[in-house]
Each structure stands twice: as C-alpha cells, then as structure tokens.
C-alpha cells in the first residue's frame, strides 16, 4: 500500500519497493511497469494440466518454454506451436529459453569438452565446432514458428563456475591465441598459465580474457544474425563478467538477466547471502536498461528454497529496478496462491521510485580487477548496515568505497580521490586501503563512527541488519528487513524520527524523505 507522509505518520508504517538508476539512464519515470514471467518445461506442463491456469491467475504475463538444449530439443518447434496456442488461450505470451553450450558436467555427444589450465577436462561451457552452427540452426527454426524472444541460459559463458578465469586451454585454442596475439612461444604460454593461477592481471592475461570474450560475443552475434526477427538475450551468471567471457558492454542493448546465485535456503538465509545477491544485481544493472533487465529467481534443488525466501527475492529485483521478474525451476502449483499477493504488491509500488538513483555515503563498487581476475566474493555486508548506499562505476570522490580483495590489491592504480577505500584484511595491501573485516559487528562499529557526519542523510537507528535505500529525487526511502522476524525500526532524518514496522524479509517505503 502506498502512503502519503501524513498517512505514514498516522499508521507508522508502509510497504513498498525501490529501484536503481544506472549511469546510462535518463530522467526518472512514473510509467515503469513490473512484469512477471514463468520459466517451465513441456514435461512440467504435461504433468500438471492446471499449472498454466494457476500461474495466469497469479499475475504472470509471459511463459518461457525450454527449447534447444546443447545439441537436442527439449521442446521441439512443432510442440512449441501447440503449447504457444495453449498458453495464448490463458492470455499469456510464449518465449523460449535455450541452453546453448551445456551446463558444466553435462556430456554432449559429438561436442568437445573444455580444457582447464592444468590440462584436465570437463563437459560444457566451451566453444568448439559444431556448437555455434547447431545453435544458429536452432534459432532459425524457432524464428520460423513465430517466437519473438529467446534467452540463452546462464551456461552461456566460458567459465566453469563463478570466480573462475575462463576460456578453453586446449591445444586448438592455445594455438589460435598465440597466433593472434603474437605470444608465440611456450615460455609466454607458461607465463599466462601462471598469471591465471595467481590471478595477476598481466598484459598476457588481459589479452586472453579479451580473446575469450571475442569468442562468446561472436557466437551470440551469429545466433542473432541467424534469426533477425527474434530478440535474443543473455542470462548472465552470478557476477558474470569478462573473466567468464562475458564482455558486459556487448550486451547493453539486449534482454539481460542479472546474475543470481542463492538458489536455496542454505545460501540465501545468511545476511551476506542476501547482500551478495543484491550486490550482483546492482552491479549488472550498470550495463542494462531496467526495461531490458530480468531477474532469475531460481529455486534449486527442488524444495530447497522456502516460499518465504522466494517472496523475499522480489526485493532484490525491486531495489535494483529490474523490471522483469522470471520465476525459474521449483515453483510448484501450491506456491502460486501465496506468490500472487507479493506479485501484485511489487507491481503496484514499483513506479513510485522507478528510475530514481539511490544515494548515500557507502559506495557499491566492482572494478576491473574483480571483473578480470577476482574470486567473485564481494564486500557486500555494508548494504545491511542501515546507512544509504549508491552504485559507483569508479571509486567515488567522497564517502566509503568498499573493495573486493582483487580490487583492494589493485588500489595503487586508483587515481587519488577523497573517498575512503575499504577492504578486508589481507597481505600486500596498499597503505591507502583501510582494512575492516567483513562482519556485521564491524559494519555497525563503522556505522557508529559515521553517525555524527551523516547530517540530513537518513539512516536506520540501532544495529539491526536492514537495507536502507534512499532516493532523494523521489523523496523516498526503502527499507528491506533482512531478518525473518518483524522489526520495529526507527528511521532518522535530520532531527526527525519515524517509526516503521517491517515484516520479516519484507520491505517498507517511507515517503517525504528528500534532500
């Protein structure tokens, strides 16, 4: 429910949502629409004839069918036609998700495996013939039956998993890379392998990452060219970036699923699990417009992500101004009646702060070292401190800029700014980096240090884990309660205190909080 400031003061609470403005975006908008999508398989729909009706009544407008899966059809084009008609009768639109290269570990007959730097091999996420050719042909067939939108699932990458410096180190790719770059002898190849092992961003390693990105982008462009009438998008892995072959600037004008990882309660329940998930979404939003941004909202393995956490994940999309929420994998029929109110709730409130930029003294930063050689463990707990934050493409000129281990080690290359660089303790850090262990007690100690300097910047009093996103141009603050229990919070804004009660894992919007 959206409330005015007067009504908020009367009721001492409101529920709402918030969004992020990327540097590439223009002015705030009040016409933003939140859309909800459901990804499923032909087998799941055949097993439960009532599922489509339940999903449609919950507010879903788009259904994504599994399509071409690394060399075979999960749902052949002829069957897609049939299901598109059935889905259309429910008032929903049909799209397709392809899995073009195979999830790591999936053996693909006739396709070559990937080779790691140590010479061992694994199946999936590598580019050899005939992968691109077979995917091009699949795209032609999908276009021929009138499907207008396709996503390449998040195995569309050239790294086995998050944090891995990817690329296939087989003799074929080794030879091609050395010929292309002029790194022509075994000694230089050995130096590259050593740089990969030690995560050192040397010129050779940079060249290798760019070479890997060129391969993946070429595969994507070839599929686009094969089906020009289809809007093709990429589903990025968690913190997916250049080291996985994903040159993010190559995908800014296509549908883009922001990277998530916390697919079950074990991963999502910790506060850092939630802030890491939010961190990845905020990072990817730097590169794509909100109307082209999708969440994954995957639950995996089956029944390992509780319904309360499935609903809580909606807050990540809303804070990041991800306009399309895609429910994937384990979303059984009995969950949709409880998902429906949350769907309606976020859809109604998303326009309140859509397009407005969050601002604050704590800076969200993910730099070149993280993108090329980092281990994908962000310094994210500051997001739970109850102090506002903002997303920075470069180290800011004020406040506190939080660095990953890789970015902290590379901080000597950061131009002198007035921001305080913060990193986790590790050996070999430049003197300009202030070391603070990443823990909630340390974050709250820093908060106590900052309070006298906040002035009119709003913040949540006390030491309760909560995300406080401030949108001064919308005169609004979003609070996301990261605890599973209801919390009675006090929002301080200058000399004003406002009481707000927020349900467990829920969000509350406080209006009338401007500059």
KAJOZI-V158095 format. One record per helix or strand of 2 or more residues. SS is the DSSP state (H for helix, E for strand). FROM is the first residue (numbers start at 1). LEN is the number of residues. Records with the same first field share a line. If there is no record, write none. Layout:
# KAJOZI-V158095
SS->FROM-LEN + FROM-LEN
This chain:
# KAJOZI-V158095
H->5-7 + 42-6 + 51-7 + 77-13 + 131-14 + 171-11 + 186-13 + 203-24 + 242-3 + 248-4 + 265-4 + 271-14 + 290-3 + 307-6 + 314-6 + 333-20 + 368-6 + 381-4 + 405-5 + 411-3 + 440-14 + 472-3
E->35-6 + 62-8 + 72-2 + 93-7 + 114-2 + 121-2 + 149-4 + 231-5 + 256-2 + 293-2 + 298-2 + 324-6 + 362-4 + 389-4 + 400-3 + 420-4 + 433-3 + 459-2 + 466-6 + 476-6 + 487-7 + 496-7 + 507-5
